[in-house]
Amino acid sequence: MVNWRCLVVSAVLASGFVQTAGCGTAPAAMEAPTTASHDGEMPLPEPNLAGSVSLEEAIAGRRSVREFTEDPLTWREISQLLWAAQGVTDPRGLRAAPSAGALYPLEVYVVLPDGVYHYLPEGHAVEAVLDGDRRDDLWEAGLRQDALRGAAAVFVITGVYERTEGKYGERAERYVEMEAGHAAQNLLLQAVALDLGAVPIGAFYDDQVQAALALPGDHRPLYLIPVGHPGP
């Protein structure tokens, strides 16, 4: 039987859009991003395309988790979560979450104890944008919801509405926010498949989130998603 995952892997590798794991192979040991290239990009570990948890199991197991252990996430786990949210999955550049007109207005950041990183889907890489732990700042911006500073990582989904407005006008706002929901659900289900916990948070002060993470003015925060190992 033809393995469709292998076909996708081969096509995407040929396109140069994204690094991928071999079909049906177990993920390699955890590895950190390699040294930054000349343009500051740090490649991520290759995402796995053949997990051991079915989609149905992930849907059934998804619950909002707000308490976490102190265990950190590995870069392999972070890589997989970013790929699920906005990774390139097709040689034409199409991504894991659907986008109106394939305009891709979302930008995703991950806030870790050592700094803030911006995801670059086309090369499956990250770029460091801030040093230091900003989770307490997000906790303040997010109405002091403890998951924001208790989780090992906080994924921040932002929208650049102008990318969609040029084609869709007034409906762009609806489309961008629908797309953020698609990406968030992908990330939440991927967390279940990795035996991690997560919770989507929409209650926060937009301007405080932008200030805490030094976001560009047109990167409007839409979701904060704490992710970590579930607590007791």
Secondary structure, DSSP 8 states (H G I E B T S, - for coil): ---HHHHHHHHHHHHTS-----TT-------------TTSEEE-----S--SS-HHHHHHH--B---B-S----HHHHHHHHHHHH-B-STT--BSS--GGG---EEEEEEETTEEEEEEGGGTEEEEEEES--HHHHHHHTTT-THHHHSSEEEEEEE-THHHHHHHGGGHHHHHHHHHHHHHHHHHHHHHHTT-EE--B--S-HHHHHHHHT--TT-EEEEEEEEE-B--
